[in-house]
Structures are given as C-alpha cells and as structure tokens.
Amino acid sequence: MAMRAAWQSSRQLDAAFQAQPKTVRKKAATADYPRDSFIDQILLEKMTADGVEAAPLTTDQEFVRRIYLDLTGRIPTPEQTLDFVNDQQTGKRAALIDRLQKSPAYVDQFTLYFGNKFKVTRANRYVGLAGRNVFYKFVRDFVERDQPYNQFITQLLTAQGDVDTSPGVQFWARNFSDLDGPVQDTWDNTTDVITTQLMGFKTECISCHNGRGYLEKINVWLTRKNRADFWAMSAFLSRTNFLRWSDNGPGYRPKMIVFDRDYGNYSGALSAPSTRPARTDASYDPTWIINGEPATGENYRAELARKLTTDRQFAKATVNYLWAHFFRSGIVDPPDGWDLSRVDPNRPPPEGWPMQNSHPELLEQLADHFISHGYSIKEMVRLITSSSVYQLSSRYEGTWKPEYARYFARHNPSRLSAEAVYDSLVTATRTDAAMTVFGWDQPVRFANQLPDPTEPSTDDGVTNLLSQFGRGNWLNVPSSNGPNLLGLLYSMNDGFVVARTFGTNNRGTILSNRVLSIHARATSDEDAISQMFLATLSRNPTEAETAAVLARRKSRREEWLSDLQWALLNKLDFLFNY
C-alpha cells in the first residue's frame, strides 16, 4: 500500500510539473548563477525558460554544513566551518569537495550508503559474524578504491563460495527464502531485489500476478508484463545452487555455500508449498525482461551480470539513485519505481499519463558521463555536488509551488539519518567515544563506521538512539529518516543525550565536552553564544537569537550554556540537512 501511494503521489506531481504555465522572463534571477556543468546549463535554462525562479545560492555556512553531512555523514567542527568561511580563494567549494572525497570519512559514509542498499547484516540466519565482516570489507574496498561500479556489481552477481569467506556470497545468502519453501521463492525474491536496486523498477508485483488488472493506475509498463515474463527473468538464477550445512557443537549455526550448476532452468513445478500463488508447470529459459533477449551463454549468472551492466538502464538507474540521495528526489521519481513506458520522450506515454522523466536530456547526459568515466561513483558525486543546482539554498523568497520540486529549484531539507544524528551529536558536543565492534580488532568512534545495525552490540545507549531515529534492522525494518516523534522525545529527555551537554562536573559529564571548552576560552557571554551556535548549527546566531539567550541568563555561564546547547540540539535546524 505504501508503494502504491508513493507511485500515485509521484504521478500527480509529474502531471503538475508538465502543466506548469510557461512564462518566459527576460532577466531571471538565475541568469548570473555559475553554469560550469551540463547539470546547471540544462536545469537553470529550463527554469529560466519556464519562468521559475530558483532559490538563492547557499551561503558559505549553509554550504559547508550540507557538504559535510552529505559526504562525511556529520556536521563540520567549528574549526572546519571557520576555515572554510574565512578562506578567500576562488574555487574553494570545489577544493573542499575534493578534500572531503579523499578523506576516510567519505569512505565511511558511502560504505554505509552501499551497505544499506544491499542490506547484509549478521542478524540474518545465514550471514554470521565472519560473513558480515567479509562483506563489509568487500564494500569498503570498492568505495575506497573507487572500483568501477559495473565491475563491483559483476563480482556481486557472480559470487560463489562459502558465506564466511567469499565476498559477495553474503548478498545471496541474505536473500535466501524460507527454509522450508521451494528454491523458486529464493530466485524470485532475489530477482526483485536485483531489478529494484540495480535497474530502478520493482518486479515483485508480477511475481505473484499479471500486471493487467492490478497496476493500471500506477505503472503502464508493468501492466504489459505477466508472470511468465518474470519467471523468464528469474530463470537467470535457476542454475544457482544453495548448499546449507551447520557447524557442530556449542557454536552451532546454519551456514551456506553458493555455487552454479551447468544444467537446469526455471520450472514452475515446486518441491514445497510457496508463499506465492500457484505457478504453471512449464519451464522457462533466461530472458532479459526489458527487451526480450535470451541468454547466449551457459553460465546464467554471468549472463545476467553482462546483460545488466551493459544495459543503459543500469547506468540511468544508478545516477538517478545518486541524484535522489543528494536532492531527496529523483529525476525519475520514486527512484525505485520507474515506469519504463513513461521515460522516453521519443515514445510518449498513453493519453492521460504524464512523462515520469522530468529532465530526459539531463538524465541521458548523466548516464553518458557515468559510462565515459568508467562507472566511477566518486566522479558522479563530485559532478553533482559541484553544481550550482545542488548548491541552491533551501530558503525560497518567492511563492513556492509543489511542482517546482521537479525543477529542483531549491534544496529540499531532509531529516538526518539515524547515523548522522549520532555522529553530528557527538561532533557538536565533542563527546565521541570508542565503540567496540564484534570481531574487529579496533574500535570505531562514529556510527557510520559501524558495519551493520547489530552494532555496537555492547553499547545500549548508542543502539537505543539509533533505533529511535529510524535506523531499522536491514532485514524487515528498513531505515527511515521520516518524521519521528519518538526520536525527538528521546533526544530531549534521555540521559544519554542530555548528559553530553552538562557544563558541570556531575556524573556522566565528559570534562572536555563542548560546553566546558567554550566556557573556558570564551572572552564574553556574546562570544560564548556565538561559539555554541557555530559548534552546533554551523552558523552564527542572529542578533535576535543572541538577545534572547542573554535575556535568559539565570545561573553560572557553564550552566546556561548547557541549556543553550540542549535547546540547539533539539531545534529542527540541527536535526535537518537544509
């Protein structure tokens, strides 16, 4: 139901975007914005042509906070903010992006991004501690080396071996279906994950029923597909074999080996009851669901990897997912809900259906850039974040209309992820502490360095905060950064958070925390207030904010500074990336 609602809402916004009246202005506010890339040239020209004003460019303080959150998963320290703001050199934004992309924190953040995408956790029945650690290293090495994404996905899709030692096998074990169910359920579950995460469209619906009669109101392309089309796509996995075995003794747990046979295809004849409606008894050979091409080799998973990574839809879906990560919505939106009958301007959709692709030329050029630069994720991140459109403010001075979101005419604020809340909290309060990770020799200090949602298994304070802010478990509870009243109440009341703001030597206070540090070096109360805003919100206070704090001083400075930081940590300004 949630998926259907998201698709229908997106369709309404697509229709409003296409119905936007075109009012050409001779001198638009965007005329003087830098247009150093095709992203700006296309989007700013579109705004100008349609009479849509863009938001102003971010101030340096807005930009530095946003880019640190997006590229490192935490706010900048006050020293980092001041260094950037006081830098008078031209090109300092591009230089900062380059510097952050070379930092370990960038690797932390995008390892988390892809770990979340592929959802491998040791809480899974067949992925234990050893397998989790192998997969985490596999993903981290890919990010750190900026390995071509098509190569990484090929390794993932063709992985074979023991789940405890072979990188990528964990993905297959993670998607293994019910122990007592037929292997066809595992093939089908994994097929939907592959099409959704790597190609941008869900196929789960047509694994249970034909598209016609169910999907007419949300997806034209899927209405033309039936279960047989899905089974033929799932047949690429029909030679994948899963050998389950178990350790003996006190350490008993199920384990798995994944390997390929050189025979077999997809048969609807089942060996056990299925969670899906009855299949036909016919057999199906591997057929690429987008264009109907059959497999041309005997190694079906290798064929799947080849067809997928060379299909242009793979490149377009990948850059669209990255775009949505930074802009909070895709050029095709939702990014996991493509309707392939509504994305090509050369093949208009049926009457009454709007185009789903808001900027076809931009999407094609992004895909071209991705392919020509060796499927480099780092290059796409640099390209997107260097654009003026990414650097537009969330402040909008005119009359905002919902359809302007399809122009990307302002930055769309979003609540911080659970990991970013924690990492920004400890950065703001200067209270980061070592966290032990099961099976690792070295502790970590930030939540985006944790390999999965089971960690840190020995620190309830951290895991409680992350859970309250929507971390999920990567199994049946997805991570979410949506509105969360429980998270706000937790932040305001739980001692794990509140104690970090204490300005006295009470139990639980870290003696070098932000409040005590500012109190020790501030030259005046006004200076202390300014430093606290800079440390917590990455900006200076307004005159009105300074006056309001000064008017409420009723105790020693370290005590009212504690109250001030507590208040700032619970402002939407802190909890949102704006």
Secondary structure, DSSP 8 states (H G I E B T S, - for coil): -HHHHHHHHHHHHHHHHHT------SS-GGGGS---SHHHHHHHHHHHHHT-----B--HHHHHHHHHHHHHSS---HHHHHHHHH---TTHHHHHHHHHHTSHHHHHHHHHHHHHHHT--TTSSS--HHHHHHHHHHHHHHHHHT--HHHHHHHHHT--EETTTSTTHHHHHHT---TTS-HHHHHHHHHHHHIIIIIS---TGGGTS-STTTSTTT-HHHHT--HHHHHHHHGGGTTEEEEEEE--GGG--EEEEEEE-SS--EES--SS--SS----S-EE--B-TTT--B--SS-HHHHHHHHHHHSHHHHHHHHHHHHHHHHSS-SBSSTT---TTSS-TTS---TT---SBS-HHHHHHHHHHHHHTTT-HHHHHHHHHTSTTTTB-S---S---GGGGGGT-S---EE--HHHHHHHHHHHHT----B--TT-SS-BSSGGG-SSTT-STT-HHHHHHHHHTT---SSSS----S--HHHHHHHHH-HHHHGGG--S--TT--TTSHHHHHHHH-SSHHHHHHHHHHHHHSS---HHHHHHHHTT--S-HHHHHHHHHHHHHTSHHHHEE-
